[in-house]
Amino acid sequence: MMIMIRSIIRPEKADAVMAALMDAGFPAVTKYAVAGRGKQRGIKIGDITYDELPKVMLMSVVNAEEKEFVIDTIMNTARSKGKGAFGDGKIFVSDVEESYTISSGTKETAAASEGVPA
């Protein structure tokens, strides 16, 4: 089975996380800038409230057996020093039923990635 891992992290941690994934053998990552807020409801500086904070979302699809390793790599690299801090981010995991390689037209299904004929 294939798993999609989406991590929303601090922008200043994105390059380190991408490098750690590359070093761990997971070079395929999609990166894009996002904005939002979590439980902290933004940040207030003086009289101004910033309720949408800049973040980076990294998206990667891996085999289910590699899921925990990839999540640990992201978590250990993206976490602030010590026990972490509010705003360090969030990781979302979901199943991928199918994927297609555009250049070749190859279709890969969850069953095919497990060695079961599709």
C-alpha positions as CSV (number, residue, x, y, z in Angstrom):
1,M,0.0,0.0,0.0
2,M,1.1,3.6,-0.7
3,I,0.8,6.3,1.9
4,M,0.7,10.1,1.4
5,I,2.4,12.1,4.1
6,R,1.6,15.8,4.2
7,S,3.6,17.9,6.8
8,I,2.9,21.5,7.5
9,I,6.1,23.0,9.1
10,R,7.9,26.2,9.8
11,P,9.4,27.8,6.7
12,E,12.8,28.0,8.3
13,K,12.8,24.2,8.8
14,A,11.8,23.2,5.2
15,D,15.3,23.0,3.7
16,A,16.6,20.9,6.6
17,V,13.6,18.5,6.4
18,M,14.0,18.1,2.6
19,A,17.7,17.5,3.1
20,A,17.1,14.9,5.8
21,L,14.5,13.1,3.6
22,M,17.0,13.1,0.7
23,D,19.8,11.7,2.9
24,A,17.4,9.0,4.1
25,G,16.6,7.9,0.5
26,F,13.3,9.8,0.0
27,P,14.1,12.4,-2.7
28,A,10.5,12.7,-4.1
29,V,8.9,15.6,-2.2
30,T,6.5,18.3,-3.4
31,K,6.9,21.6,-1.5
32,Y,4.6,24.6,-1.5
33,A,4.0,27.7,0.6
34,V,0.8,27.8,2.6
35,A,-0.7,30.0,5.3
36,G,-2.9,29.2,8.2
37,R,-3.2,28.8,11.9
38,G,-3.5,26.0,14.4
39,K,-4.7,25.8,18.0
40,Q,-2.7,28.9,18.9
41,R,-5.1,31.0,16.7
42,G,-2.3,33.0,15.2
43,I,0.0,35.4,17.0
44,K,-0.6,38.8,18.5
45,I,2.2,41.4,18.4
46,G,1.3,44.7,20.1
47,D,-2.2,45.6,18.8
48,I,-1.9,43.6,15.6
49,T,-3.1,40.0,15.4
50,Y,-1.7,37.8,12.6
51,D,-4.2,35.0,12.3
52,E,-2.6,33.5,9.2
53,L,1.0,32.5,9.6
54,P,3.3,31.4,6.8
55,K,4.1,27.7,6.7
56,V,5.4,25.2,4.2
57,M,3.7,22.0,3.2
58,L,5.7,19.0,2.1
59,M,4.0,16.2,0.5
60,S,5.5,12.7,-0.2
61,V,4.1,9.3,-1.2
62,V,5.9,6.3,0.3
63,N,5.3,2.6,0.7
64,A,3.4,1.8,3.9
65,E,6.4,-0.1,5.4
66,E,8.4,3.2,5.2
67,K,5.8,5.4,6.8
68,E,7.0,5.4,10.4
69,F,10.6,6.1,9.3
70,V,9.6,9.0,7.1
71,I,7.4,10.5,9.8
72,D,10.2,10.2,12.4
73,T,12.6,11.8,10.0
74,I,10.3,14.8,9.5
75,M,9.3,15.1,13.1
76,N,12.9,15.0,14.4
77,T,14.1,17.5,11.9
78,A,11.1,19.9,12.0
79,R,10.7,20.0,15.8
80,S,12.1,23.0,17.6
81,K,14.9,22.3,20.1
82,G,14.0,20.6,23.3
83,K,10.4,19.4,23.6
84,G,9.2,21.5,20.6
85,A,7.1,24.6,20.5
86,F,3.6,25.8,19.4
87,G,3.6,26.3,15.7
88,D,6.2,23.5,14.9
89,G,3.5,22.0,12.6
90,K,1.4,19.0,11.9
91,I,1.7,15.7,9.9
92,F,-1.2,14.2,8.1
93,V,-1.2,10.6,6.8
94,S,-3.6,9.1,4.2
95,D,-3.9,6.1,2.0
96,V,-3.2,6.4,-1.7
97,E,-5.4,4.2,-3.9
98,E,-3.8,4.9,-7.2
99,S,-1.0,6.9,-8.8
100,Y,-0.1,7.5,-12.4
101,T,3.2,8.3,-14.1
102,I,2.3,10.9,-16.7
103,S,5.3,10.3,-19.0
104,S,4.8,6.5,-19.3
105,G,1.1,6.3,-18.6
106,T,1.8,3.7,-16.0
107,K,-0.8,3.2,-13.3
108,E,0.1,1.9,-9.9
109,T,-2.6,0.8,-7.5
110,A,-2.5,0.0,-3.8
111,A,-2.9,-3.7,-4.7
112,A,0.0,-3.6,-7.2
113,S,2.3,-2.0,-4.7
114,E,1.6,-5.0,-2.3
115,G,2.4,-7.5,-5.1
116,V,-1.2,-8.4,-5.7
117,P,-2.3,-8.4,-9.3
118,A,-4.5,-5.5,-10.1
